[in-house]
Amino acid sequence: MKAERYTAALKQKRDITWAAATTKAQTFVAGLRNDQKTDIITGVGTGTRYCAYQTAPVGSYPGLCLADGPLGIRIARDVTVFPAGVNAAQTWDRDLILQRGVAMGEEFKAKGVHVALGPGLNMARVPEAGRNWEGFGCDPFLAGEAAFQQVTGIQSAGVLACS
């Protein structure tokens, strides 16, 4: 499995130009009241089922489901707990980390999640930090390469990766 394959797949999914998307978004937002804009931007609290947070559905906009986390979907049944980021990075295997991202993205998509709140991109500079293991370690090059592969994999499934 090669990164180029997934990068090419992402490019093929783009069936609208940036200019057309911008015009569409501006037209939609122009028709919203201030309270509707606020609900979309700030969300409507904790979600249901797999959503840690949700944005409000407004008009033709269905809202977004945002779900934790860096190791897969948190607080859900029939999902995988993937190896910690620091363990995945220590393989130094770009294709393996990409496959991990693809599998995560597919699980998020299958559960109806639009935005995966991960991967964790914190640099492990302070050993006492409690969530260092979710990230890809303290080496900037390794962490950057691992993050690229993970994000590419998640987004190849049509889920936004957000750290």
MDTraj code that builds the backbone (N, CA, C; nanometers):
import mdtraj as md
import numpy as np

residues = "MET LYS ALA GLU ARG TYR THR ALA ALA LEU LYS GLN LYS ARG ASP ILE THR TRP ALA ALA ALA THR THR LYS ALA GLN THR PHE VAL ALA GLY LEU ARG ASN ASP GLN LYS THR ASP ILE ILE THR GLY VAL GLY THR GLY THR ARG TYR CYS ALA TYR GLN THR ALA PRO VAL GLY SER TYR PRO GLY LEU CYS LEU ALA ASP GLY PRO LEU GLY ILE ARG ILE ALA ARG ASP VAL THR VAL PHE PRO ALA GLY VAL ASN ALA ALA GLN THR TRP ASP ARG ASP LEU ILE LEU GLN ARG GLY VAL ALA MET GLY GLU GLU PHE LYS ALA LYS GLY VAL HIS VAL ALA LEU GLY PRO GLY LEU ASN MET ALA ARG VAL PRO GLU ALA GLY ARG ASN TRP GLU GLY PHE GLY CYS ASP PRO PHE LEU ALA GLY GLU ALA ALA PHE GLN GLN VAL THR GLY ILE GLN SER ALA GLY VAL LEU ALA CYS SER".split()
xyz = np.array([
    [0.0857, -0.1177, 0.0000],
    [0.0000, 0.0000, 0.0000],
    [0.0899, 0.1234, 0.0000],
    [0.0708, 0.2112, -0.0930],
    [0.1584, 0.3268, -0.1071],
    [0.0818, 0.4563, -0.0863],
    [0.1510, 0.5557, -0.0297],
    [0.0907, 0.6864, -0.0022],
    [0.0405, 0.7520, -0.1309],
    [0.1123, 0.7311, -0.2404],
    [0.0737, 0.7932, -0.3678],
    [-0.0663, 0.7501, -0.4105],
    [-0.0998, 0.6249, -0.3828],
    [-0.2314, 0.5721, -0.4193],
    [-0.3428, 0.6505, -0.3501],
    [-0.3231, 0.6788, -0.2215],
    [-0.4265, 0.7491, -0.1465],
    [-0.4287, 0.8975, -0.1774],
    [-0.3121, 0.9545, -0.2044],
    [-0.3074, 1.0948, -0.2442],
    [-0.3813, 1.1122, -0.3771],
    [-0.3621, 1.0204, -0.4700],
    [-0.4323, 1.0255, -0.5986],
    [-0.5827, 1.0092, -0.5789],
    [-0.6228, 0.9203, -0.4888],
    [-0.7657, 0.8999, -0.4620],
    [-0.8281, 1.0264, -0.4052],
    [-0.7562, 1.0962, -0.3187],
    [-0.8088, 1.2210, -0.2626],
    [-0.8293, 1.3246, -0.3724],
    [-0.7353, 1.3338, -0.4647],
    [-0.7458, 1.4306, -0.5738],
    [-0.8658, 1.3989, -0.6632],
    [-0.8954, 1.2711, -0.6854],
    [-1.0073, 1.2322, -0.7705],
    [-1.1422, 1.2651, -0.7066],
    [-1.1495, 1.2732, -0.5736],
    [-1.2755, 1.3011, -0.5052],
    [-1.3192, 1.4458, -0.5203],
    [-1.2303, 1.5319, -0.5621],
    [-1.2624, 1.6738, -0.5750],
    [-1.3405, 1.6960, -0.7041],
    [-1.4710, 1.7112, -0.6915],
    [-1.5536, 1.7317, -0.8096],
    [-1.6072, 1.8743, -0.8159],
    [-1.5537, 1.9635, -0.7328],
    [-1.5945, 2.1025, -0.7318],
    [-1.4685, 2.1872, -0.7168],
    [-1.4637, 2.2987, -0.7873],
    [-1.3462, 2.3848, -0.7781],
    [-1.3512, 2.4635, -0.6476],
    [-1.2361, 2.5145, -0.6078],
    [-1.2276, 2.5942, -0.4853],
    [-1.3157, 2.7190, -0.4989],
    [-1.3124, 2.7827, -0.6150],
    [-1.3925, 2.9039, -0.6366],
    [-1.5420, 2.8731, -0.6266],
    [-1.5843, 2.7607, -0.6834],
    [-1.7258, 2.7227, -0.6766],
    [-1.7665, 2.6895, -0.5337],
    [-1.6792, 2.6234, -0.4607],
    [-1.7087, 2.5905, -0.3212],
    [-1.7190, 2.7167, -0.2369],
    [-1.6307, 2.8128, -0.2615],
    [-1.6337, 2.9395, -0.1876],
    [-1.7632, 3.0143, -0.2144],
    [-1.8037, 3.0206, -0.3397],
    [-1.9290, 3.0870, -0.3758],
    [-2.0483, 3.0186, -0.3106],
    [-2.0492, 2.8879, -0.3127],
    [-2.1568, 2.8107, -0.2506],
    [-2.1640, 2.8384, -0.1005],
    [-2.0488, 2.8407, -0.0348],
    [-2.0445, 2.8665, 0.1098],
    [-2.0893, 3.0087, 0.1413],
    [-2.0439, 3.1055, 0.0645],
    [-2.0823, 3.2449, 0.0886],
    [-2.2323, 3.2649, 0.0705],
    [-2.2894, 3.2019, -0.0278],
    [-2.4330, 3.2107, -0.0517],
    [-2.5110, 3.1498, 0.0643],
    [-2.4665, 3.0358, 0.1115],
    [-2.5323, 2.9689, 0.2240],
    [-2.5259, 3.0544, 0.3499],
    [-2.4079, 3.1029, 0.3829],
    [-2.3886, 3.1816, 0.5053],
    [-2.4659, 3.3129, 0.4997],
    [-2.4772, 3.3718, 0.3824],
    [-2.5502, 3.4988, 0.3686],
    [-2.6976, 3.4842, 0.4068],
    [-2.7517, 3.3636, 0.3947],
    [-2.8924, 3.3405, 0.4271],
    [-2.9180, 3.3002, 0.5714],
    [-2.8146, 3.2967, 0.6548],
    [-2.8305, 3.2526, 0.7934],
    [-2.8498, 3.3701, 0.8891],
    [-2.9261, 3.3455, 0.9944],
    [-2.9386, 3.4415, 1.1041],
    [-2.8144, 3.4282, 1.1931],
    [-2.7906, 3.5272, 1.2784],
    [-2.6744, 3.5223, 1.3673],
    [-2.6787, 3.4029, 1.4618],
    [-2.7961, 3.3689, 1.5146],
    [-2.8037, 3.2551, 1.6068],
    [-2.7717, 3.1241, 1.5349],
    [-2.8086, 3.1123, 1.4082],
    [-2.7757, 2.9924, 1.3318],
    [-2.6257, 2.9828, 1.3062],
    [-2.5644, 3.0956, 1.2743],
    [-2.4194, 3.0971, 1.2544],
    [-2.3484, 3.0567, 1.3830],
    [-2.3966, 3.1067, 1.4944],
    [-2.3363, 3.0736, 1.6245],
    [-2.3474, 2.9254, 1.6537],
    [-2.4637, 2.8661, 1.6265],
    [-2.4819, 2.7230, 1.6506],
    [-2.3892, 2.6371, 1.5650],
    [-2.3627, 2.6811, 1.4432],
    [-2.2728, 2.6060, 1.3560],
    [-2.1293, 2.6173, 1.4048],
    [-2.0903, 2.7369, 1.4468],
    [-1.9514, 2.7596, 1.4860],
    [-1.9197, 2.7036, 1.6246],
    [-2.0103, 2.7231, 1.7195],
    [-1.9814, 2.6818, 1.8569],
    [-2.0315, 2.5423, 1.8894],
    [-2.1203, 2.4899, 1.8098],
    [-2.1738, 2.3574, 1.8361],
    [-2.2925, 2.3619, 1.9300],
    [-2.3501, 2.2472, 1.9526],
    [-2.4698, 2.2382, 2.0368],
    [-2.4473, 2.1402, 2.1518],
    [-2.3247, 2.1347, 2.2003],
    [-2.2968, 2.0495, 2.3150],
    [-2.2500, 1.9117, 2.2738],
    [-2.2527, 1.8235, 2.3722],
    [-2.2085, 1.6878, 2.3452],
    [-2.3088, 1.6196, 2.2542],
    [-2.2583, 1.5321, 2.1771],
    [-2.3410, 1.4692, 2.0764],
    [-2.4133, 1.3460, 2.1252],
    [-2.4627, 1.2752, 2.0309],
    [-2.5310, 1.1491, 2.0580],
    [-2.4487, 1.0376, 1.9972],
    [-2.4706, 0.9191, 2.0440],
    [-2.3988, 0.8017, 1.9946],
    [-2.2483, 0.8215, 1.9973],
    [-2.1842, 0.8355, 1.8841],
    [-2.0387, 0.8399, 1.8768],
    [-1.9823, 0.9812, 1.8754],
    [-2.0669, 1.0820, 1.8695],
    [-2.0201, 1.2193, 1.8580],
    [-1.9820, 1.2757, 1.9942],
    [-1.8569, 1.3199, 2.0057],
    [-1.8145, 1.3884, 2.1275],
    [-1.8705, 1.5299, 2.1273],
    [-1.8832, 1.5881, 2.0089],
    [-1.9385, 1.7223, 1.9903],
    [-2.0178, 1.7209, 1.8608],
    [-2.1148, 1.8108, 1.8520],
    [-2.1936, 1.8232, 1.7295],
    [-2.2149, 1.9693, 1.6964],
    [-2.2243, 1.9982, 1.5673],
    [-2.2700, 2.1293, 1.5250],
    [-2.4175, 2.1159, 1.4896],
    [-2.4871, 2.2261, 1.4962],
    [-2.6311, 2.2231, 1.4745],
    [-2.6653, 2.2061, 1.3264],
    [-2.7668, 2.1249, 1.2958],
    [-2.8164, 2.1223, 1.1582],
    [-2.8951, 2.2505, 1.1317],
    [-2.8667, 2.3146, 1.0198],
    [-2.9340, 2.4397, 0.9850],
    [-2.9675, 2.4345, 0.8367],
    [-3.0955, 2.4426, 0.8048],
    [-3.1371, 2.4397, 0.6651],
    [-3.0898, 2.3133, 0.5962],
    [-3.0201, 2.3304, 0.4838],
    [-2.9688, 2.2149, 0.4084],
    [-2.8386, 2.1595, 0.4668],
    [-2.7827, 2.2280, 0.5649],
    [-2.6601, 2.1835, 0.6308],
    [-2.6973, 2.0840, 0.7400],
    [-2.6511, 1.9597, 0.7299],
    [-2.6951, 1.8563, 0.8239],
    [-2.6254, 1.8581, 0.9594],
    [-2.5263, 1.9442, 0.9758],
    [-2.4482, 1.9446, 1.0989],
    [-2.3326, 1.8469, 1.0862],
    [-2.2417, 1.8565, 1.1813],
    [-2.1245, 1.7700, 1.1805],
    [-2.1148, 1.6922, 1.3103],
    [-2.0675, 1.5715, 1.3000],
    [-2.0380, 1.4867, 1.4154],
    [-1.8865, 1.4823, 1.4294],
    [-1.8355, 1.5281, 1.5438],
    [-1.6931, 1.5250, 1.5731],
    [-1.6700, 1.4216, 1.6817],
    [-1.5734, 1.3323, 1.6610],
    [-1.5504, 1.2255, 1.7584],
    [-1.4030, 1.2123, 1.7925],
    [-1.3773, 1.1837, 1.9214],
    [-1.2419, 1.1482, 1.9643],
    [-1.2116, 1.0141, 1.9007],
    [-1.1011, 0.9863, 1.8618],
    [-0.9792, 1.0266, 1.9118],
    [-0.8607, 0.9740, 1.8365],
    [-0.7485, 0.9978, 1.8962],
    [-0.6208, 0.9635, 1.8354],
    [-0.5962, 0.8132, 1.8186],
    [-0.6687, 0.7305, 1.8936],
    [-0.6506, 0.5853, 1.8835],
    [-0.7723, 0.5154, 1.8246],
    [-0.8649, 0.5930, 1.7701],
    [-0.9889, 0.5385, 1.7166],
    [-1.1075, 0.6024, 1.7874],
    [-1.2263, 0.5570, 1.7554],
    [-1.3476, 0.6151, 1.8130],
    [-1.3555, 0.5807, 1.9614],
    [-1.3728, 0.6842, 2.0425],
    [-1.3793, 0.6660, 2.1874],
    [-1.5240, 0.6426, 2.2298],
    [-1.5424, 0.5617, 2.3306],
    [-1.6729, 0.5310, 2.3897],
    [-1.7710, 0.4811, 2.2835],
    [-1.7398, 0.3685, 2.2255],
    [-1.8263, 0.3090, 2.1236],
    [-1.8080, 0.1580, 2.1255],
    [-1.9088, 0.0898, 2.0783],
    [-1.9013, -0.0556, 2.0665],
    [-1.8566, -0.0950, 1.9269],
    [-1.7997, -0.2134, 1.9202],
    [-1.7593, -0.2715, 1.7923],
    [-1.6648, -0.1822, 1.7132],
    [-1.5654, -0.1291, 1.7820],
    [-1.4619, -0.0499, 1.7163],
    [-1.3255, -0.1006, 1.7612],
    [-1.2247, -0.0571, 1.6911],
    [-1.0879, -0.0977, 1.7200],
    [-1.0176, 0.0069, 1.8043],
    [-0.9415, -0.0373, 1.9022],
    [-0.8486, 0.0516, 1.9714],
    [-0.7142, 0.0292, 1.9031],
    [-0.6720, 0.1295, 1.8273],
    [-0.5502, 0.1154, 1.7486],
    [-0.4267, 0.1357, 1.8356],
    [-0.3117, 0.0873, 1.7912],
    [-0.1885, 0.1087, 1.8671],
    [-0.1640, 0.2586, 1.8876],
    [-0.1048, 0.2913, 2.0001],
    [-0.0746, 0.4313, 2.0310],
    [0.0146, 0.4918, 1.9231],
    [-0.0002, 0.6224, 1.9040],
    [0.0785, 0.6915, 1.8030],
    [0.2279, 0.6726, 1.8209],
    [0.2742, 0.6805, 1.9453],
    [0.4170, 0.6658, 1.9699],
    [0.4650, 0.5266, 1.9298],
    [0.3825, 0.4250, 1.9465],
    [0.4203, 0.2895, 1.9045],
    [0.4196, 0.2767, 1.7528],
    [0.3197, 0.3343, 1.6880],
    [0.3135, 0.3302, 1.5420],
    [0.4345, 0.4013, 1.4815],
    [0.4696, 0.5162, 1.5378],
    [0.5823, 0.5929, 1.4846],
    [0.7137, 0.5168, 1.4980],
    [0.7285, 0.4424, 1.6049],
    [0.8549, 0.3730, 1.6279],
    [0.8823, 0.2609, 1.5277],
    [0.7835, 0.2277, 1.4467],
    [0.8085, 0.1309, 1.3394],
    [0.8854, 0.1953, 1.2247],
    [0.8788, 0.3277, 1.2116],
    [0.9402, 0.4014, 1.1017],
    [0.8884, 0.3502, 0.9669],
    [0.7681, 0.2974, 0.9648],
    [0.7114, 0.2380, 0.8441],
    [0.5967, 0.3263, 0.7939],
    [0.6255, 0.4070, 0.6942],
    [0.5252, 0.5011, 0.6421],
    [0.3984, 0.4289, 0.5954],
    [0.4166, 0.3196, 0.5234],
    [0.3005, 0.2480, 0.4704],
    [0.2153, 0.1880, 0.5816],
    [0.2776, 0.1380, 0.6861],
    [0.2030, 0.0832, 0.7990],
    [0.1228, 0.1926, 0.8704],
    [0.1846, 0.3089, 0.8877],
    [0.1146, 0.4207, 0.9522],
    [0.0011, 0.4691, 0.8623],
    [0.0225, 0.4694, 0.7324],
    [-0.0833, 0.5049, 0.6377],
    [-0.1994, 0.4059, 0.6488],
    [-0.1693, 0.2768, 0.6517],
    [-0.2739, 0.1745, 0.6655],
    [-0.3516, 0.1930, 0.7961],
    [-0.2821, 0.2283, 0.9031],
    [-0.3472, 0.2564, 1.0309],
    [-0.4463, 0.3714, 1.0140],
    [-0.4039, 0.4767, 0.9445],
    [-0.4913, 0.5910, 0.9202],
    [-0.6119, 0.5552, 0.8347],
    [-0.5902, 0.4766, 0.7313],
    [-0.7004, 0.4329, 0.6441],
    [-0.8037, 0.3543, 0.7260],
    [-0.7551, 0.2593, 0.8055],
    [-0.8467, 0.1781, 0.8870],
    [-0.9233, 0.2647, 0.9865],
    [-0.8568, 0.3613, 1.0480],
    [-0.9262, 0.4529, 1.1397],
    [-1.0331, 0.5320, 1.0652],
    [-0.9945, 0.5872, 0.9510],
    [-1.0894, 0.6660, 0.8728],
    [-1.2117, 0.5862, 0.8325],
    [-1.1905, 0.4615, 0.7938],
    [-1.3028, 0.3756, 0.7544],
    [-1.3957, 0.3483, 0.8727],
    [-1.3403, 0.3299, 0.9926],
    [-1.4252, 0.3083, 1.1107],
    [-1.5024, 0.4340, 1.1470],
    [-1.4357, 0.5484, 1.1433],
    [-1.5058, 0.6740, 1.1712],
    [-1.6211, 0.6931, 1.0719],
    [-1.5921, 0.6715, 0.9448],
    [-1.6938, 0.6876, 0.8399],
    [-1.8105, 0.5913, 0.8624],
    [-1.7815, 0.4669, 0.8957],
    [-1.8863, 0.3660, 0.9162],
    [-1.9786, 0.4020, 1.0325],
    [-1.9278, 0.4755, 1.1292],
    [-2.0087, 0.5153, 1.2453],
    [-2.0772, 0.6499, 1.2247],
    [-2.0608, 0.7093, 1.1083],
    [-2.1277, 0.8360, 1.0788],
    [-2.0553, 0.9588, 1.1299],
    [-1.9275, 0.9450, 1.1592],
    [-1.8476, 1.0570, 1.2081],
    [-1.7925, 1.1349, 1.0892],
    [-1.8020, 1.2677, 1.0960],
    [-1.7515, 1.3535, 0.9894],
    [-1.6100, 1.4037, 1.0172],
    [-1.5798, 1.4276, 1.1457],
    [-1.4506, 1.4840, 1.1845],
    [-1.3882, 1.3980, 1.2939],
    [-1.2707, 1.3443, 1.2657],
    [-1.1957, 1.2677, 1.3659],
    [-1.1056, 1.3650, 1.4414],
    [-1.1214, 1.3705, 1.5721],
    [-1.0386, 1.4596, 1.6529],
    [-0.9049, 1.3903, 1.6818],
    [-0.8243, 1.3850, 1.5823],
    [-0.6944, 1.3210, 1.5875],
    [-0.6319, 1.3275, 1.4496],
    [-0.5095, 1.2940, 1.4345],
    [-0.4225, 1.2358, 1.5352],
    [-0.3701, 1.3396, 1.6334],
    [-0.3180, 1.2904, 1.7438],
    [-0.2521, 1.3793, 1.8398],
    [-0.1172, 1.4205, 1.7833],
    [-0.0936, 1.5504, 1.7767],
    [0.0305, 1.5982, 1.7161],
    [0.1235, 1.6659, 1.8165],
    [0.1000, 1.6431, 1.9442],
    [0.1875, 1.7045, 2.0427],
    [0.3271, 1.6442, 2.0337],
    [0.4261, 1.7302, 2.0430],
    [0.5647, 1.6838, 2.0454],
    [0.5979, 1.6448, 2.1890],
    [0.6501, 1.5275, 2.2080],
    [0.6796, 1.4763, 2.3420],
    [0.8082, 1.5376, 2.3952],
    [0.7997, 1.6639, 2.4348],
    [0.9182, 1.7343, 2.4853],
    [0.9286, 1.7283, 2.6375],
    [0.8164, 1.7109, 2.7060],
    [0.8144, 1.7075, 2.8517],
    [0.7700, 1.5677, 2.8937],
    [0.8573, 1.4894, 2.9533],
    [0.8237, 1.3509, 2.9869],
    [0.7021, 1.3364, 3.0777],
    [0.6745, 1.4377, 3.1598],
    [0.5626, 1.4282, 3.2529],
    [0.4263, 1.4508, 3.1866],
    [0.4250, 1.4941, 3.0616],
    [0.2983, 1.5212, 2.9932],
    [0.2170, 1.3923, 2.9846],
    [0.0922, 1.4006, 3.0243],
    [0.0109, 1.2806, 3.0386],
    [-0.0366, 1.2156, 2.9107],
    [-0.0309, 1.2868, 2.7978],
    [-0.0845, 1.2301, 2.6750],
    [0.0201, 1.2170, 2.5653],
    [0.1467, 1.2168, 2.6022],
    [0.2541, 1.2037, 2.5030],
    [0.2380, 1.0803, 2.4153],
    [0.1908, 0.9729, 2.4712],
    [0.1810, 0.8452, 2.4000],
    [0.0829, 0.8500, 2.2825],
    [-0.0096, 0.9485, 2.2828],
    [-0.1034, 0.9593, 2.1707],
    [-0.0364, 1.0168, 2.0464],
    [0.0667, 1.0984, 2.0675],
    [0.1386, 1.1593, 1.9564],
    [0.2439, 1.0647, 1.9005],
    [0.3313, 1.1210, 1.8177],
    [0.4288, 1.0382, 1.7466],
    [0.5716, 1.0534, 1.7996],
    [0.5870, 1.1005, 1.9221],
    [0.7188, 1.1079, 1.9831],
    [0.7822, 1.2448, 1.9725],
    [0.9116, 1.2500, 2.0066],
    [0.9799, 1.3794, 2.0171],
    [1.0669, 1.4140, 1.8967],
    [1.0839, 1.3239, 1.8043],
    [1.1649, 1.3533, 1.6865],
    [1.0801, 1.4291, 1.5846],
    [1.1161, 1.5537, 1.5530],
    [1.0317, 1.6345, 1.4631],
    [1.0125, 1.5732, 1.3251],
    [1.1168, 1.5151, 1.2674],
    [1.1040, 1.4549, 1.1355],
    [1.0096, 1.3352, 1.1399],
    [1.0320, 1.2461, 1.2336],
    [0.9488, 1.1266, 1.2468],
    [0.8036, 1.1644, 1.2739],
    [0.7831, 1.2578, 1.3664],
    [0.6465, 1.2992, 1.4001],
    [0.5757, 1.3611, 1.2789],
    [0.6488, 1.4398, 1.2020],
    [0.5898, 1.5017, 1.0826],
    [0.5531, 1.3995, 0.9762],
    [0.6428, 1.3056, 0.9528],
    [0.6153, 1.2005, 0.8545],
    [0.4973, 1.1134, 0.8982],
    [0.4952, 1.0766, 1.0251],
    [0.3862, 0.9935, 1.0766],
    [0.2532, 1.0684, 1.0695],
    [0.2551, 1.1956, 1.1063],
    [0.1322, 1.2752, 1.1009],
    [0.0797, 1.2847, 0.9580],
    [0.1691, 1.3058, 0.8618],
    [0.1276, 1.3137, 0.7217],
    [0.0592, 1.1853, 0.6779],
    [0.1195, 1.0716, 0.7105],
    [0.0620, 0.9439, 0.6694],
    [-0.0727, 0.9199, 0.7367],
    [-0.0806, 0.9495, 0.8654],
    [-0.2050, 0.9278, 0.9401],
    [-0.3178, 1.0146, 0.8844],
    [-0.2910, 1.1424, 0.8653],
    [-0.3930, 1.2337, 0.8140],
    [-0.4343, 1.1935, 0.6727],
    [-0.3381, 1.1592, 0.5880],
    [-0.3697, 1.1146, 0.4519],
    [-0.4603, 0.9922, 0.4552],
    [-0.4295, 0.8981, 0.5422],
    [-0.5105, 0.7765, 0.5533],
    [-0.6515, 0.8045, 0.6013],
    [-0.6654, 0.8823, 0.7073],
    [-0.7986, 0.9146, 0.7604],
    [-0.8812, 0.9867, 0.6554],
    [-0.8210, 1.0860, 0.5915],
    [-0.8965, 1.1670, 0.4959],
    [-0.9255, 1.0934, 0.3657],
    [-0.8532, 0.9849, 0.3375],
    [-0.8836, 0.9068, 0.2174],
    [-1.0197, 0.8389, 0.2304],
    [-1.0694, 0.8243, 0.3534],
    [-1.2006, 0.7628, 0.3760],
    [-1.3135, 0.8667, 0.3741],
    [-1.2790, 0.9928, 0.3509],
    [-1.3805, 1.0973, 0.3467],
    [-1.4125, 1.1559, 0.4834],
    [-1.3217, 1.1390, 0.5785],
    [-1.3373, 1.1935, 0.7134],
    [-1.2296, 1.2984, 0.7335],
    [-1.2652, 1.4114, 0.7903],
    [-1.1680, 1.5169, 0.8160],
    [-1.0873, 1.4816, 0.9396],
    [-0.9548, 1.4894, 0.9289],
    [-0.8662, 1.4694, 1.0445],
    [-0.8371, 1.6069, 1.1034],
    [-0.8588, 1.6231, 1.2305],
    [-0.8462, 1.7532, 1.2948],
    [-0.7713, 1.7386, 1.4259],
    [-0.6553, 1.8010, 1.4345],
    [-0.5758, 1.7915, 1.5574],
    [-0.5693, 1.9232, 1.6285],
])
top = md.Topology()
chain = top.add_chain()
for i, resn in enumerate(residues, 1):
    res = top.add_residue(resn, chain, resSeq=i)
    for name in ("N", "CA", "C"):
        top.add_atom(name, md.element.get_by_symbol(name[0]), res)
traj = md.Trajectory(xyz[None], top)
